[in-house]
């Protein structure tokens, strides 16, 4: 019976450490996901700005061609 109790205590101990490490990994993953989403948002904003400027340049070129 003592052996079984020791195995249960050791198993519980190991599981508690594995859960802590999983929580840490999950927190790190969540932080990386937030950083990636922030970068994607910046890229979308920059892309929209580039598209707007490209349209303005195309309009200016058409105006120059019509002269």
NORMO-V147555 format. One record per pair of residues at least 4 apart in sequence whose ideal C-beta (glycine too) atoms are under 8 Angstrom apart, sorted by the first residue. I is the first residue (numbers start at 1). J is the second residue. D is the distance in Angstrom with one decimal. If there is no record, write none. Layout:
i->(I | I)
j->(J | J)
d->(D | D)
This chain:
i->(1 | 2 | 3 | 4 | 5 | 6 | 7 | 8 | 9 | 10 | 11 | 12 | 13 | 14 | 15 | 16 | 17 | 18 | 19 | 20 | 21 | 22 | 23 | 24 | 25 | 26 | 27 | 28 | 29 | 30 | 31 | 32 | 33 | 34 | 35 | 36 | 37 | 38 | 39 | 40 | 41 | 42 | 43 | 44 | 45 | 46 | 47 | 48 | 49 | 50 | 51 | 52 | 53 | 54 | 55 | 56 | 57 | 58 | 59 | 60 | 61 | 62 | 63)
j->(5 | 6 | 7 | 8 | 9 | 10 | 11 | 12 | 13 | 14 | 15 | 16 | 17 | 18 | 19 | 20 | 21 | 22 | 23 | 24 | 25 | 26 | 27 | 28 | 29 | 30 | 31 | 32 | 33 | 34 | 35 | 36 | 37 | 38 | 39 | 40 | 41 | 42 | 43 | 44 | 45 | 46 | 47 | 48 | 49 | 50 | 51 | 52 | 53 | 54 | 55 | 56 | 57 | 58 | 59 | 60 | 61 | 62 | 63 | 64 | 65 | 66 | 67)
d->(6.4 | 6.3 | 6.4 | 6.4 | 6.4 | 6.2 | 6.1 | 6.3 | 6.3 | 6.4 | 6.3 | 6.4 | 6.9 | 6.3 | 6.3 | 6.6 | 6.5 | 6.4 | 6.4 | 6.5 | 6.3 | 6.2 | 6.4 | 6.5 | 6.2 | 6.3 | 6.5 | 6.5 | 6.3 | 6.5 | 6.6 | 6.3 | 6.3 | 6.5 | 6.5 | 6.3 | 6.4 | 6.6 | 6.3 | 6.4 | 6.6 | 6.3 | 6.1 | 6.5 | 6.5 | 6.3 | 6.3 | 6.4 | 6.3 | 6.1 | 6.5 | 6.5 | 6.3 | 6.4 | 6.5 | 6.4 | 6.3 | 6.4 | 6.4 | 6.4 | 6.3 | 6.5 | 7.3)
